[in-house]
């Protein structure tokens, strides 16, 4: 059983129903919809396509809505792309919606002239294009630059200003509109871009009950990482923007620090950006990419993410299958015993943490076949997952959304079970359901968690060993 989860971005290369089915069969656990691109109609259709593919493949797949956030972006371009040449002048027109060309490009944020000055550096296209600021005209909202590193730029790509961007709104109105739309079409998880402080997460939480994933992309977010991760339900290490905003040599260290914090706080974590980038065109990853994926798993990531590899790449099914193979091999070498003892900071005020730890210790010492976790919200499964037991974690829930969201939790496989109000009935039915699903066989010893009173979220306080 593969325990590390795979997140893959859905795009033109992976929207075909047959391709999607093969991706799910290959190991896709979470389908990411990038709301920085595509129309609402396309995203609504993508949700339906993923649901159909999951049903055909007989696997649970969660859908992640990735909001654009207040990240700076350029506007539309003539023919959707332009080639910028070294030494040419380029004007950034801020707050305008005109089509851009090789002489002038529009930027979504009107506050850019106040945020830069002569001598500053601005990056486009994930850092591939470097512009040097030569002048600012606040009266017209324009920034004059010289192209120091050229190349192709496409419509709606990101723009980075290393340093502070305090003038940017934390939660743009458009994001809240897209959030409501995402809920209406049935997404399961929401990723928040460009988070800089915990208040950014808390503001969005006022508008939704969906689990929130904080993407760490800015130096300010790294500085506030503990508070941000505590405020969120999940972490994404967004290495693309981090590699532009921070010295590139800092990124591996920051990745390890962020994953360590997420583990301590028992929050699932996703490691993202260019993990198998060469497979956009190639049928085989580089050795460095394989090592990168494995190292993220050794660092304790719950999930690894594919972006362009599956959105526009030539081999979306193959890249998912390759990612799964790397994960399965790496997981044989993980330090399960040490992680079970040291990874999570257990909260003395909350017995669920101690129950989760005790369940993992019992699984190892008693040679249990599995841990079966009835759960309403998914929290009990998340806490056990965070302790990294060396046996399968099987979550059972009456909520179909909870079942799908478990797809982001390391080592958790989930299925539905009817709701129970009596604890004894819950435990008995959990064992029966585990056998029915083929997770365990009669005669196996398993551990089952439960809460008193039954049927109330957040009350896990009981662990029982059963022979099914």
C-alpha positions in Angstrom: 0.0 0.0 0.0 1.5 3.3 -1.1 1.2 5.8 1.8 2.5 9.1 0.3 -0.4 10.8 -1.6 -0.2 12.2 -5.2 -1.7 15.5 -6.1 -1.9 16.2 -9.9 -3.1 19.3 -11.7 -5.8 18.8 -14.3 -5.3 20.7 -17.6 -5.6 20.3 -21.3 -3.4 17.2 -21.3 -5.5 15.4 -18.7 -9.1 16.4 -19.3 -9.8 13.5 -21.6 -12.1 11.0 -19.7 -9.9 8.0 -20.6 -6.7 9.7 -19.6 -8.3 10.7 -16.2 -9.4 7.1 -15.5 -5.9 5.8 -16.2 -4.4 8.6 -14.0 -6.7 7.5 -11.1 -5.8 3.9 -11.6 -2.1 4.9 -11.7 -2.4 6.5 -8.2 -4.0 9.9 -8.4 -5.3 10.8 -5.0 -6.1 14.5 -5.3 -7.0 16.4 -8.5 -5.9 20.0 -8.4 -7.8 22.7 -10.3 -5.7 25.8 -10.8 -8.2 28.7 -10.8 -5.5 31.1 -12.0 -6.3 29.6 -15.5 -9.4 28.4 -17.2 -13.1 29.5 -17.1 -15.6 28.6 -14.5 -17.4 26.4 -17.0 -14.2 24.5 -17.6 -13.6 24.0 -13.9 -17.2 22.8 -13.4 -16.7 20.3 -16.2 -13.4 19.2 -14.7 -15.1 18.4 -11.4 -17.6 16.2 -13.1 -14.9 14.5 -15.2 -12.9 13.7 -12.1 -15.9 12.3 -10.2 -16.8 10.1 -13.2 -13.2 8.9 -13.5 -12.9 8.1 -9.8 -16.2 6.1 -10.0 -15.0 4.2 -13.0 -11.7 3.4 -11.4 -13.3 2.5 -8.1 -11.1 4.9 -6.0 -11.8 8.0 -3.9 -10.3 11.2 -5.4 -10.5 14.6 -3.6 -10.7 17.8 -5.6 -8.5 20.7 -4.6 -9.4 24.3 -5.7 -6.3 26.4 -5.9 -7.3 30.1 -5.7 -5.3 32.7 -7.5 -4.8 34.8 -4.4 -3.4 38.4 -4.4 -0.3 37.2 -6.3 0.8 39.7 -8.9 0.0 38.6 -12.4 0.4 40.2 -15.8 -2.7 40.6 -18.0 -3.5 39.1 -21.4 -1.0 39.4 -24.2 -1.3 39.6 -28.0 -1.6 36.0 -29.3 -1.3 35.0 -25.6 2.5 35.3 -25.6 5.4 37.6 -26.4 9.2 37.1 -26.6 11.2 39.6 -24.6 14.7 40.5 -25.7 17.6 41.4 -23.6 18.4 45.1 -23.6 14.9 46.2 -24.7 12.8 48.5 -22.7 9.5 47.2 -21.2 6.8 49.3 -19.6 4.6 47.8 -16.9 1.2 49.4 -16.9 -0.4 48.9 -13.5 -4.1 48.4 -13.0 -4.8 48.4 -16.8 -6.5 45.7 -18.7 -5.2 46.4 -22.2 -3.6 43.7 -24.2 0.2 43.6 -23.7 3.0 43.3 -26.3 6.8 43.4 -26.4 6.8 47.1 -25.5 4.3 47.2 -22.7 2.6 44.7 -20.4 -0.3 45.2 -18.0 -0.1 44.2 -14.4 -3.1 43.4 -12.3 -2.1 45.4 -9.2 -2.3 49.2 -9.4 -0.1 49.6 -6.3 3.1 48.4 -8.0 4.5 51.9 -8.6 4.4 52.5 -4.8 6.2 49.2 -4.1 9.3 49.5 -6.3 11.9 52.2 -7.0 14.8 52.6 -9.5 17.3 49.8 -9.1 14.8 47.2 -7.9 14.4 43.9 -9.7 11.1 42.4 -11.0 10.8 38.8 -12.2 8.3 37.3 -14.7 7.5 33.7 -15.7 8.5 31.9 -12.6 11.7 33.9 -12.4 12.9 33.1 -15.9 12.6 36.8 -17.0 14.5 39.5 -15.0 13.6 43.1 -15.3 15.5 46.0 -13.8 13.4 49.1 -12.7 14.7 52.2 -14.4 11.9 54.6 -13.4 8.5 55.0 -11.8 5.7 57.3 -13.1 3.1 57.3 -10.3 0.9 59.8 -12.1 0.3 57.4 -14.9 0.7 54.2 -12.9 3.6 53.0 -15.0 7.0 51.4 -14.2 9.8 51.5 -16.8 12.2 48.6 -16.9 15.1 47.2 -18.9 15.0 43.5 -19.8 18.1 41.9 -18.3 17.1 38.3 -18.9 14.8 37.7 -21.8 12.6 34.9 -23.1 9.0 33.9 -23.7 6.1 35.2 -21.5 2.5 34.0 -21.6 -0.7 35.6 -20.6 -1.6 35.7 -16.9 1.8 34.5 -15.7 3.1 35.6 -12.3 5.2 38.6 -11.4 7.5 38.6 -8.4 8.9 41.5 -6.4 11.4 40.0 -3.9 10.6 41.6 -0.5 7.5 43.1 1.1 4.2 43.7 -0.8 2.2 45.0 2.1 -0.2 47.0 -0.1 -1.6 43.8 -1.7 -5.0 42.8 -0.3 -4.8 39.6 1.8 -8.0 38.2 0.3 -9.1 39.7 -3.0 -12.8 39.9 -3.6 -12.4 37.7 -6.7 -11.0 34.9 -4.5 -14.1 35.0 -2.3 -16.3 34.8 -5.4 -14.3 31.9 -6.7 -14.5 30.2 -3.3 -18.3 30.4 -3.3 -18.3 29.0 -6.8 -16.0 26.2 -5.9 -18.2 25.2 -3.0 -21.2 25.2 -5.4 -19.6 22.7 -7.7 -18.4 20.4 -4.9 -14.6 20.9 -4.4 -13.3 19.2 -1.3 -10.2 21.4 -0.3 -9.1 25.0 -1.0 -5.5 26.2 -1.4 -4.8 29.8 -0.5 -2.1 31.5 -2.6 0.3 34.2 -1.4 -0.4 33.8 2.4 1.8 36.1 4.4 0.3 35.9 8.0 -2.2 33.8 9.9 -4.9 36.5 9.6 -4.9 35.8 5.8 -6.1 32.2 6.6 -8.5 33.3 9.3 -10.2 35.9 7.0 -11.0 33.2 4.4 -12.2 30.8 7.2 -15.0 33.3 7.9 -16.4 32.6 4.4 -16.2 28.8 4.2 -16.2 25.5 6.1 -13.9 23.8 3.6 -10.4 22.7 4.8 -7.9 25.4 3.9 -4.4 24.8 2.6 -1.9 27.6 3.2 0.7 27.9 0.4 4.0 29.2 1.7 5.4 31.3 -1.1 6.8 34.5 0.5 9.7 35.3 3.0 7.1 36.8 5.4 5.2 33.5 5.3 8.3 31.6 6.2 8.9 33.9 9.2 5.3 33.4 10.3 5.2 29.7 9.5 4.2 28.3 12.9 1.2 30.6 13.3 0.1 30.2 9.7 0.3 26.4 9.8 -1.6 26.3 13.1 -4.3 28.5 11.6 -4.6 26.3 8.4 -5.7 22.7 8.0 -2.8 21.9 5.7 0.5 23.3 4.3 1.8 23.5 0.8 5.5 24.1 0.3 5.3 26.2 -3.0 8.9 26.0 -4.0 8.5 27.9 -7.3 7.8 31.3 -5.8 10.0 30.5 -2.7 12.9 30.0 -5.1 12.4 33.5 -6.5 11.6 35.3 -3.3 14.5 33.7 -1.3 18.1 32.9 -2.2 17.8 29.7 -4.1 20.2 27.9 -1.8 17.8 28.5 1.1 14.9 26.6 -0.4 15.9 23.0 0.6 16.5 24.1 4.2 13.2 26.0 4.3 11.4 22.9 2.9 12.7 20.8 5.7 11.9 23.4 8.3 8.3 23.7 7.0 7.7 20.0 6.8 9.1 19.6 10.3 6.7 22.3 11.7 3.7 20.7 9.9 4.6 17.3 11.5 4.9 18.8 14.9 1.4 20.4 14.6 -0.1 17.3 13.0 -1.0 19.1 9.7 -0.8 17.3 6.4 1.8 18.8 4.0 2.2 18.9 0.2 5.5 19.5 -1.5 5.1 21.2 -4.9 6.8 22.5 -8.0 8.9 20.9 -10.6 9.1 17.5 -8.9 9.3 15.6 -12.2 9.5 18.6 -14.5 11.5 16.8 -17.3 8.6 14.4 -17.8 6.6 17.3 -19.3 8.2 16.0 -22.5 10.3 13.0 -21.5 9.1 9.5 -20.6 11.8 9.2 -17.9 12.6 11.5 -15.0 16.2 12.6 -14.2 18.0 11.0 -11.3 18.0 14.4 -9.6 14.2 14.6 -9.8 13.8 11.1 -8.4 16.1 12.0 -5.5 14.1 15.2 -5.0 10.8 13.3 -4.6 12.4 10.8 -2.3 13.9 13.4 -0.1 10.6 15.2 0.3 9.1 11.9 1.5 12.1 11.4 3.9 11.4 14.9 5.1 7.9 13.8 6.1 5.7 15.2 3.4 2.2 13.7 3.2 1.8 14.4 -0.6 3.9 15.2 -3.6 2.4 17.4 -6.3 2.5 17.5 -10.1 1.8 20.7 -12.0 2.7 21.2 -15.6 3.7 17.5 -15.8 0.0 16.5 -15.8 -1.7 19.8 -16.9 0.1 20.2 -20.2 2.7 17.3 -20.3 2.9 14.6 -22.9 2.5 11.6 -20.5 0.1 12.4 -17.6 -0.6 8.8 -16.7 3.0 7.8 -16.9 4.2 10.6 -14.7 1.6 9.6 -12.0 2.7 6.0 -12.2 6.4 7.0 -11.9 5.7 9.2 -8.9 3.9 6.3 -7.2 6.8 3.9 -7.8 9.3 6.4 -6.3 7.1 6.8 -3.2 6.6 3.0 -2.7 10.3 2.4 -2.9 11.2 5.2 -0.5 8.6 4.3 2.1 10.4 1.0 2.8 13.2 3.0 4.4 11.2 5.5 6.5 12.0 5.8 10.3 8.5 4.7 11.5 9.5 4.0 15.1 11.3 7.3 15.6 8.6 9.3 13.9 5.9 7.6 16.0 7.7 8.9 19.2 9.1 12.2 18.1 7.3 13.6 15.1 4.1 15.1 16.7 4.0 17.6 19.6 1.2 16.0 21.6 -1.3 18.3 23.3 -1.8 17.4 26.9 -5.2 19.2 26.8 -6.5 17.0 24.1 -6.7 13.2 24.7 -7.1 12.5 21.0 -3.4 13.1 20.5 -2.5 10.6 23.2 -5.0 8.1 21.8 -3.5 8.4 18.3 0.0 7.9 19.7 -1.1 4.9 21.8 -2.8 3.3 18.8 0.5 3.5 16.8 2.5 2.0 19.6 0.0 -0.8 20.0 0.0 -1.5 16.3 3.8 -2.1 16.5 4.0 -3.9 19.8 0.9 -6.1 19.3 1.5 -6.8 15.6 -1.9 -5.4 14.6 -3.0 -5.8 11.0 -4.4 -2.3 10.7 -5.8 0.7 12.5 -9.5 1.3 11.8 -10.6 4.8 12.5 -14.3 5.8 12.4 -14.4 9.5 12.0 -17.0 12.3 11.3 -14.6 15.1 10.5 -11.4 13.2 9.6 -9.5 14.6 12.6 -8.8 11.2 14.2 -7.4 9.9 11.0 -5.3 13.0 10.6 -3.8 12.7 14.1 -3.0 9.0 13.6 -1.5 9.7 10.2 0.7 12.4 11.6 2.3 9.8 13.9 3.3 7.7 10.9 2.3 4.1 12.1 3.9 1.1 10.2 0.4 -0.4 9.5 -2.4 0.7 7.2 -4.8 3.4 8.5 -8.4 2.7 7.4 -10.8 5.6 8.0 -14.6 5.1 7.9 -17.0 8.0 7.8 -20.7 8.7 7.1 -19.6 11.9 5.3 -18.7 11.4 1.6 -16.7 14.7 1.7 -14.7 13.4 4.7 -14.0 10.2 2.9 -12.6 12.1 -0.1 -10.5 14.5 2.0 -8.7 11.6 3.6 -7.1 11.3 0.2 -4.6 14.0 1.3 -3.6 12.2 4.5 -0.4 10.0 4.5 -1.2 6.3 4.8 -5.0 6.7 5.0 -7.5 4.8 2.9 -11.1 5.8 3.5 -14.6 4.5 2.8 -18.1 5.2 3.9 -19.9 3.8 6.9 -23.3 4.6 8.3 -23.5 6.9 11.4 -23.8 5.4 14.9 -24.9 6.9 18.1 -23.9 4.0 20.3 -20.1 3.4 20.8 -20.4 -0.5 21.1 -22.3 -0.6 17.8 -19.8 1.7 16.1 -16.9 -0.5 17.1 -18.7 -3.7 16.0 -19.7 -2.2 12.7 -16.2 -0.8 12.0 -14.7 -4.3 12.2 -17.4 -5.8 10.1 -17.0 -3.0 7.5 -13.2 -3.5 7.3 -13.7 -7.1 6.5 -16.4 -6.3 4.0 -14.1 -3.9 2.2 -11.3 -6.5 2.0 -9.0 -4.4 4.2 -8.6 -7.1 6.7 -9.6 -10.8 6.9 -11.4 -12.7 9.7 -9.1 -13.6 12.5 -6.9 -10.5 12.1 -6.3 -8.3 15.2 -7.0 -4.7 14.6 -7.1 -1.5 16.6 -10.2 0.7 16.5 -10.5 4.2 17.8 -13.8 5.7 19.0 -15.3 8.6 21.0 -17.7 9.0 23.9 -20.3 10.0 23.3 -20.5 8.4 19.8 -21.6 10.5 16.9 -20.1 13.8 18.1 -17.0 15.2 16.3 -13.8 15.8 18.3 -14.5 13.3 21.1 -12.0 10.5 20.3 -10.9 9.1 23.7 -11.0 5.4 23.3 -8.9 2.7 21.7 -9.9 -1.0 21.5 -8.1 -4.1 20.2 -10.4 -6.5 18.4 -10.1 -9.8 16.6 -12.4 -9.6 13.6 
